[in-house]
């Protein structure tokens, strides 16, 4: 029996198929079709999630660290801090501290100073040369969404003890350049620059680094750098273990969001725009390399940077160190909830190491 032939789409002869063979070929074509449709759907889904992820990451970057109006975030932070009624004694303390600071700044006008960062930003600071013959210096570091002038009260307290001060506006704050808040990570290198600026003008300087909240994280991250012997002590008040830990905590506290997948998306956006990873920016890891004596302070009722974080950073530092927990103090409030204990603890520690 002669064999019949069919013609394929390229015009080449091929054998005719039996019924079973035609069924098998059809099934294969259907599988290929299904795979093609699935690939298109998956590609579209992946593209959708990439776009959605980019949007989430950019929004987090803008909300958290971009230099802009943070009214939205400030509202969320206020609503999350259940502090309650402020006792009258604390209100009186705050008024007294404000008056003390204003008297100091009226009597001692700071000189505006500048520093070029490693990445060529023009950074701004205030220099208080209150005691020209003293070699004691303090570098007070401000917190998140604050600026250098917010540390003038602490500058005045140190001036009472014979200290001059260099008070930086951290990058992205005050009069310093920068498109984003450094969260302590890029700032650590800026602080090293300010240290060397002091030493260039006063080679005998004995320097104390003192920071609150993000400024405290900056101080701890600075501690992990190679510092000159002029740095005598570092004091941190309510700093976080790492940027990733703090962002994860606040995602849950403020927005009831899980750290995955939001945090990795935020990290990608921050790496693209700010050049560092929130997982890399760790106080704990930096403290493992510290060589300078350190005082760790934290409020017992801190719900912004949870009090439990202080035990982790304290444990990480292989240095001469002390830990001070201030009873009943919310975040960044220890200095006016229990001012006597706070400042006596600070200056006792400082005098020991100067």
C-alpha positions, 0 to 999 in steps of 0.5 A: 500500500502506498504511503500517503504524505502530508505537507508541512507549513514549510512545504516539506513532505512529512508522513501522515499521522495516525489518529493516536499520533494526531491526538498526542500532537494536539495534546503537546500543542495544548501543553505548549499553549498553556505554558505560553499563557502561564508564562505571559501571566507569570511575567505580567504578575512579576512585572506588577509586583515589581512595579508595586514593590517599587512604589512601596519602596519609594513611598517608604523612602519618602516617608522615612528618610527623604528630606521633606515635610514629615507631617504625615509621619509626625502625626503617626508618631504622636498617635502611637506614643501613649504618654498620658498627662505630663506631671506638673513637676516635669512641666516645671523642669522643662520650663526651667531647662528652656530658660537655662538654655535661652540664657546660655545662648544669649550670653554665648553666641556660636560660630557657624562652622562647615565641613565637607563630607566624604561624599562632598556635602557641605555640612554645617555646625555650631561651635561654642568656644565658651572656655578658650583655655579648656581642652574639653570638648563635647559633640552633641548629636541630635535625633531624628527630625531634629537639628543641631540647635535642639541640642543647645540645652545639653551644650549649656550643661556641658559648658557648666563643666568646662566644655566647649562644644561643636554641635553638628547639623547631621546630614539632611538636617538644619543647614547641612546639605543632604537629600536624606536623613542618614539614620546614623550610618553615613553620619558616623563618618561625618562625625569622624570628620568633625572630630578631626576638625576639633583636633586640627585646631586643638591637638590636646582636645579631650572629646566626649561624643553625646547623642540622643535617639538617632544621635545616640545610634550615630554615636554608637556607629561612630564608636566602631570606626578608628578614632583618635585617642583624643576621644575620651568617652561616648554617651548614648541615650536611647539609641536603636540596635540597627536601622532595620530593627527600628524600622521593623518595630515602627512598621508594626507599631505605627502601621500594623505592617509585617517586616516582610515584604515591606522591609526588603522593598524599603531597603532596595529603595534606600540602597538605590537612593541613599547608597546604604543598606538598612541591614548594614547600618547596625549599632550592634555590629559597630559596637563590637569594634569599639575601643572607647569607654561608653555610657548607655542610657535608656528610659524605662518606658520607651515605646519608640525605641524599645527599652530592650534594645539597650541591653543588646547594644550594651552587651555588644560593646567590649569596653569599659562601660556603664548602663543607666535605666531611668525609671518612668522615662518615655523616649528621649525624656530621661533628662527632664523626668529625672534630671538629677540622676541623669546628669550626675550619672553622665558627669560622674562617668565623664570625669572618670574617663577624662 
